[in-house]
Amino acid sequence: MTTSAYPDALAEVVELFSTAPRQDKLAYLLEFAEGLPDLPTRLQAARERMEQVHECQSPVFLQSEYQEGHVVYFIDVPREAPTVRGFAGILYEGLNNATPAQIAAVPLNLYEKLGLGDVLSPLRLRGLTALLGAMQRQAARHAAEGGEGVG
């Protein structure tokens, strides 16, 4: 498997998950769930202006900013949804501060590269794919507004 098109941080996460035994993948997801930072105070009161990812079983809200050619993400997932929060943590760790072109290069079937198709239900996987798609759409919008191509 080649991960050279991924941002370095995401390539490391893919390597970790793809080589892990099946029983460790859920434990890793929980670690990433714990690592997802809370929304900054300035966004906590403005959550209704964030994009909601409706395909997720849990309420997931996303916002991004474009800073010097890189996308910075803010993701809000309840702690009571550790699986979704864990995948959001993976995406946050792997894509935060990446360029729109790097984000666009990530395949929507990232969960397969991580080996999560074996441990999560299809309904959960659909939501995770939708979150990645929302992140890619926001990155593409920033690139179009900022003048950087993503393709």
Secondary structure, 3 states (H helix, E strand, C coil): CCCCCCCHHHHHHHHHHHHCCHHHHHHHHHHHHHHCCCCCHHHHCCHHHCEECCCCCCCCEEEEEEECCEEEEEEECCCCCHHHHHHHHHHHHHHCCECHHHHHCCCCCHHHHHCHHHCCCHHHHHHHHHHHHHHHHHHHHHHHHHCCCCC
